[in-house]
C-alpha cells in the first residue's frame, strides 16, 4: 500500500539578521522570514509534488537556500510522527553538503504558537538534502519549526516552517513572570543585568542552578552540544517569524553552577526563554517569561 503524505510547501524569503553569541557583539547569520502556503494533495511515497518559488535577495549578502517540510496527512496529538525537511537552493535543486556546528548537522526547534510547548531535536541527514526526524505534538493548534543548518561554504541559516495539528485548541495559561522555578531536582533562578529590559539594549541573562534538596550551586554541570548551555528566545506573536527568534550561546567563564548569556531584544513585547543545561547527562530545560519595553 502506498503511503500518502500531505506536502506542506514553505517558501522562504531570506534576509540578514543578527544572532546572539558568546561574544559581546552578535555575529551575522542568514535567517529566513517565511511566506508560506499550504498545498494539500495526495502524493505517493515515490513522487512528491511540491511547489516553490525563488526567494529574493535582501541586503549585500545573497543566501542560496530554502527548506520545505513534509508531514503525514493525519496528525494525532501525542503520537510520534515522521517529519521530512528538504533543503534546496533557490532553483529547487537539493543541497547535499552540510557542515557540523554545535556537534550536529541540523538543530530543529519546534514550538507551539502559544509558546507552551518546546522541543529541541536533531534530524538525521538521509542524503540529497533531506533530513528526517520523529516528533510528537501535545495538543491541537499551530506549530512553528526553526530549522538551523549550515550548507558547506555558506553562513549558518535558519528556515521557518509551519504546520497545523487538527482539533480544538485549548487556551494557554496566564503568563508566569516568576524568576525562580524548580525543574525536577534542579532549582533555577534567572537574574538580569538590567532591572528594566529595553528593546535594542544589550543585557546579560544569568541562570543560577542549584540542587533543589539543599540550594547549593550545581557542581555536576557538563557541556551540552559543545557549550555550557543553550538559550532559545521567542517573542510572543500572533504568527511567529524569524524576526521573533533569538538563539544565544553561553559565556565561557562563569561562577560554579551559573550559565550566562549576552543578548539584546529587537523590539518591545513579551518574550519566552528556554535555557538548556546538561546536569550529569540529563538535559534540564528551564523556561521563563520576561517583559521588554
ROLO-56057 format. One record per residue (C-alpha): residue number from 1; residue in one letter; chain; x, y negated, z negated. Coordinates in nm, 3 decimals. Layout:
<atoms>
NUM;a;A;X;Y;Z
...
</atoms>
This chain:
<atoms>
1;x;A;0.000;0.000;0.000
2;x;A;0.129;-0.339;0.090
3;x;A;0.185;-0.577;-0.189
4;x;A;0.032;-0.916;-0.134
5;x;A;0.167;-1.238;-0.272
6;x;A;0.035;-1.586;-0.290
7;x;A;0.310;-1.803;-0.149
8;x;A;0.332;-2.141;-0.309
9;x;A;0.550;-2.359;-0.090
10;x;A;0.711;-2.651;-0.266
11;x;A;0.867;-2.922;-0.051
12;x;A;1.124;-3.134;-0.228
13;x;A;1.243;-3.487;-0.172
14;x;A;1.592;-3.521;-0.312
15;x;A;1.731;-3.827;-0.487
16;x;A;2.029;-3.905;-0.706
17;x;A;1.969;-3.916;-1.078
18;x;A;2.172;-3.904;-1.396
19;x;A;2.213;-3.605;-1.620
20;x;A;2.338;-3.618;-1.973
21;x;A;2.672;-3.467;-2.057
22;x;A;2.913;-3.434;-2.344
23;x;A;3.088;-3.745;-2.214
24;x;A;2.982;-4.092;-2.328
25;x;A;2.873;-4.174;-1.973
26;x;A;2.641;-3.945;-1.784
27;x;A;2.759;-3.767;-1.471
28;x;A;2.567;-3.777;-1.145
29;x;A;2.356;-3.481;-1.046
30;x;A;2.128;-3.424;-0.749
31;x;A;1.774;-3.389;-0.876
32;x;A;1.468;-3.316;-0.670
33;x;A;1.147;-3.510;-0.705
34;x;A;0.873;-3.290;-0.569
35;x;A;0.585;-3.343;-0.340
36;x;A;0.406;-3.014;-0.337
37;x;A;0.127;-2.838;-0.156
38;x;A;-0.028;-2.505;-0.246
39;x;A;-0.083;-2.277;0.050
40;x;A;-0.298;-1.979;-0.038
41;x;A;-0.299;-1.691;0.205
42;x;A;-0.233;-1.318;0.212
43;x;A;0.114;-1.218;0.326
44;x;A;0.281;-0.882;0.323
45;x;A;0.595;-0.797;0.134
46;x;A;0.793;-0.796;0.459
47;x;A;0.650;-1.109;0.620
48;x;A;0.637;-1.431;0.422
49;x;A;0.459;-1.717;0.594
50;x;A;0.591;-2.033;0.433
51;x;A;0.555;-2.398;0.527
52;x;A;0.827;-2.653;0.470
53;x;A;0.933;-2.992;0.600
54;x;A;1.269;-3.162;0.589
55;x;A;1.349;-3.363;0.279
56;x;A;1.452;-3.724;0.309
57;x;A;1.780;-3.881;0.207
58;x;A;1.790;-4.141;-0.069
59;x;A;2.098;-4.337;-0.163
60;x;A;2.451;-4.273;-0.043
61;x;A;2.477;-3.902;-0.109
62;x;A;2.293;-3.657;0.113
63;x;A;2.167;-3.343;-0.060
64;x;A;2.111;-3.041;0.157
65;x;A;1.885;-2.802;-0.028
66;x;A;1.527;-2.725;-0.118
67;x;A;1.363;-2.449;-0.319
68;x;A;1.039;-2.252;-0.287
69;x;A;0.855;-2.049;-0.548
70;x;A;0.658;-1.731;-0.482
71;x;A;0.430;-1.580;-0.745
72;x;A;0.176;-1.294;-0.737
73;x;A;-0.179;-1.366;-0.624
74;x;A;-0.326;-1.296;-0.966
75;x;A;-0.156;-1.419;-1.281
76;x;A;-0.284;-1.294;-1.614
77;x;A;-0.177;-1.471;-1.935
78;x;A;0.077;-1.281;-2.149
79;x;A;0.157;-1.037;-1.870
80;x;A;0.507;-1.019;-1.725
81;x;A;0.510;-1.102;-1.355
82;x;A;0.782;-1.122;-1.087
83;x;A;0.893;-1.462;-0.959
84;x;A;1.098;-1.531;-0.648
85;x;A;1.282;-1.856;-0.580
86;x;A;1.421;-1.917;-0.232
87;x;A;1.693;-2.181;-0.192
88;x;A;1.734;-2.318;0.159
89;x;A;1.888;-2.608;0.344
90;x;A;1.662;-2.875;0.487
91;x;A;1.625;-2.684;0.814
92;x;A;1.482;-2.385;0.631
93;x;A;1.794;-2.166;0.652
94;x;A;1.888;-1.980;0.337
95;x;A;2.186;-2.097;0.132
96;x;A;2.389;-1.787;0.050
97;x;A;2.676;-1.903;-0.173
98;x;A;2.642;-2.048;-0.523
99;x;A;2.890;-2.144;-0.793
100;x;A;2.864;-2.028;-1.152
101;x;A;2.809;-2.309;-1.403
102;x;A;2.742;-2.270;-1.773
103;x;A;2.808;-1.898;-1.717
104;x;A;2.513;-1.846;-1.477
105;x;A;2.424;-1.897;-1.110
106;x;A;2.083;-2.041;-1.194
107;x;A;1.914;-2.180;-1.503
108;x;A;1.535;-2.185;-1.491
109;x;A;1.342;-2.395;-1.741
110;x;A;0.968;-2.321;-1.750
111;x;A;0.729;-2.541;-1.947
112;x;A;0.353;-2.566;-1.970
113;x;A;0.234;-2.905;-1.856
114;x;A;0.119;-2.986;-2.212
115;x;A;0.477;-2.908;-2.330
116;x;A;0.361;-2.646;-2.580
117;x;A;0.540;-2.359;-2.404
118;x;A;0.912;-2.347;-2.321
119;x;A;1.128;-2.075;-2.166
120;x;A;1.491;-2.078;-2.052
121;x;A;1.560;-1.793;-1.807
122;x;A;1.845;-1.690;-1.579
123;x;A;1.722;-1.549;-1.246
124;x;A;1.933;-1.282;-1.077
125;x;A;2.072;-1.358;-0.734
126;x;A;1.944;-1.099;-0.486
127;x;A;2.110;-1.227;-0.165
128;x;A;2.015;-1.456;0.124
129;x;A;1.939;-1.747;-0.107
130;x;A;1.679;-1.558;-0.310
131;x;A;1.667;-1.540;-0.690
132;x;A;1.440;-1.308;-0.886
133;x;A;1.320;-1.311;-1.244
134;x;A;1.024;-1.196;-1.454
135;x;A;0.825;-1.433;-1.671
136;x;A;0.501;-1.442;-1.868
137;x;A;0.269;-1.732;-1.936
138;x;A;0.085;-1.753;-2.268
139;x;A;-0.232;-1.928;-2.153
140;x;A;-0.423;-2.075;-1.861
141;x;A;-0.313;-2.408;-1.718
142;x;A;-0.038;-2.572;-1.518
143;x;A;0.330;-2.480;-1.545
144;x;A;0.634;-2.662;-1.415
145;x;A;0.969;-2.500;-1.329
146;x;A;1.300;-2.685;-1.333
147;x;A;1.538;-2.473;-1.125
148;x;A;1.901;-2.572;-1.187
149;x;A;2.165;-2.436;-0.946
150;x;A;2.485;-2.531;-0.764
151;x;A;2.533;-2.435;-0.399
152;x;A;2.902;-2.389;-0.321
153;x;A;3.052;-2.721;-0.216
154;x;A;2.759;-2.928;-0.341
155;x;A;2.667;-3.104;-0.662
156;x;A;2.454;-2.935;-0.925
157;x;A;2.091;-2.966;-0.821
158;x;A;1.751;-2.938;-0.982
159;x;A;1.439;-2.842;-0.789
160;x;A;1.098;-2.890;-0.948
161;x;A;0.839;-2.621;-0.874
162;x;A;0.484;-2.570;-0.997
163;x;A;0.221;-2.301;-1.037
164;x;A;-0.120;-2.262;-1.197
165;x;A;-0.246;-1.987;-1.427
166;x;A;-0.622;-1.947;-1.379
167;x;A;-0.865;-1.961;-1.668
168;x;A;-0.997;-2.203;-1.925
169;x;A;-0.730;-2.434;-2.066
170;x;A;-0.700;-2.481;-2.442
171;x;A;-0.648;-2.830;-2.578
172;x;A;-0.297;-2.894;-2.707
173;x;A;-0.250;-2.961;-3.080
174;x;A;-0.163;-3.307;-3.207
175;x;A;0.196;-3.420;-3.163
176;x;A;0.411;-3.342;-3.469
177;x;A;0.679;-3.606;-3.529
178;x;A;0.831;-3.423;-3.827
179;x;A;1.214;-3.431;-3.813
180;x;A;1.267;-3.124;-4.033
181;x;A;1.140;-2.778;-3.934
182;x;A;1.215;-2.416;-4.014
183;x;A;1.251;-2.154;-3.742
184;x;A;1.255;-1.807;-3.900
185;x;A;1.561;-1.810;-4.126
186;x;A;1.706;-2.138;-3.997
187;x;A;1.618;-2.489;-4.113
188;x;A;1.681;-2.758;-3.854
189;x;A;1.693;-3.130;-3.926
190;x;A;1.702;-3.384;-3.644
191;x;A;1.872;-3.716;-3.711
192;x;A;1.915;-4.004;-3.464
193;x;A;2.189;-4.264;-3.447
194;x;A;1.925;-4.535;-3.390
195;x;A;1.625;-4.597;-3.615
196;x;A;1.427;-4.706;-3.311
197;x;A;1.499;-4.536;-2.979
198;x;A;1.475;-4.778;-2.688
199;x;A;1.448;-4.690;-2.321
200;x;A;1.784;-4.710;-2.145
201;x;A;1.980;-4.723;-2.473
202;x;A;2.238;-4.458;-2.549
203;x;A;2.156;-4.255;-2.859
204;x;A;2.315;-3.963;-3.042
205;x;A;2.085;-3.675;-3.136
206;x;A;2.223;-3.482;-3.434
207;x;A;2.088;-3.136;-3.510
208;x;A;2.181;-3.020;-3.862
209;x;A;2.130;-2.646;-3.901
210;x;A;2.104;-2.482;-4.244
211;x;A;2.031;-2.140;-4.384
212;x;A;1.668;-2.158;-4.493
213;x;A;1.738;-1.950;-4.804
214;x;A;1.993;-2.186;-4.962
215;x;A;2.003;-2.503;-4.748
216;x;A;2.373;-2.453;-4.679
217;x;A;2.517;-2.557;-4.339
218;x;A;2.538;-2.266;-4.097
219;x;A;2.881;-2.111;-4.058
220;x;A;2.779;-1.843;-3.807
221;x;A;2.702;-2.063;-3.504
222;x;A;2.852;-1.925;-3.183
223;x;A;2.893;-2.050;-2.828
224;x;A;2.581;-2.041;-2.611
225;x;A;2.639;-2.033;-2.235
226;x;A;2.986;-2.177;-2.288
227;x;A;2.883;-2.463;-2.520
228;x;A;2.793;-2.530;-2.884
229;x;A;2.432;-2.576;-2.781
230;x;A;2.197;-2.691;-2.510
231;x;A;1.927;-2.955;-2.514
232;x;A;1.637;-2.994;-2.271
233;x;A;1.422;-3.308;-2.296
234;x;A;1.096;-3.383;-2.116
235;x;A;0.880;-3.693;-2.119
236;x;A;0.511;-3.635;-2.173
237;x;A;0.344;-3.693;-1.837
238;x;A;0.021;-3.603;-1.660
239;x;A;0.231;-3.444;-1.385
240;x;A;0.591;-3.355;-1.471
241;x;A;0.858;-3.456;-1.221
242;x;A;1.238;-3.461;-1.214
243;x;A;1.226;-3.818;-1.345
244;x;A;1.089;-3.677;-1.673
245;x;A;1.368;-3.420;-1.715
246;x;A;1.695;-3.452;-1.909
247;x;A;1.943;-3.169;-1.969
248;x;A;2.208;-3.266;-2.224
249;x;A;2.527;-3.088;-2.329
250;x;A;2.675;-3.065;-2.675
251;x;A;2.970;-3.263;-2.803
252;x;A;3.271;-3.052;-2.892
253;x;A;3.378;-3.191;-3.229
254;x;A;3.106;-3.200;-3.493
255;x;A;3.082;-3.108;-3.864
256;x;A;3.012;-2.749;-3.969
257;x;A;2.655;-2.648;-3.895
258;x;A;2.588;-2.951;-3.675
259;x;A;2.544;-2.987;-3.299
260;x;A;2.534;-3.337;-3.148
261;x;A;2.421;-3.466;-2.809
262;x;A;2.453;-3.810;-2.648
263;x;A;2.185;-3.918;-2.404
264;x;A;1.955;-4.201;-2.303
265;x;A;1.587;-4.204;-2.215
266;x;A;1.496;-4.368;-1.883
267;x;A;1.161;-4.512;-1.987
268;x;A;0.930;-4.556;-2.282
269;x;A;0.700;-4.274;-2.388
270;x;A;0.678;-3.959;-2.596
271;x;A;0.949;-3.700;-2.535
272;x;A;0.976;-3.340;-2.643
273;x;A;1.318;-3.190;-2.721
274;x;A;1.418;-2.823;-2.722
275;x;A;1.759;-2.762;-2.879
276;x;A;1.900;-2.413;-2.829
277;x;A;2.169;-2.264;-3.051
278;x;A;2.331;-1.923;-3.095
279;x;A;2.328;-1.802;-3.453
280;x;A;2.531;-1.483;-3.467
281;x;A;2.388;-1.352;-3.140
282;x;A;2.031;-1.473;-3.194
283;x;A;1.910;-1.775;-2.995
284;x;A;1.730;-2.040;-3.200
285;x;A;1.501;-2.276;-3.007
286;x;A;1.418;-2.584;-3.213
287;x;A;1.155;-2.820;-3.076
288;x;A;1.088;-3.180;-3.181
289;x;A;0.899;-3.487;-3.056
290;x;A;1.032;-3.843;-3.056
291;x;A;0.890;-4.181;-2.953
292;x;A;1.084;-4.406;-2.716
293;x;A;0.988;-4.772;-2.691
</atoms>
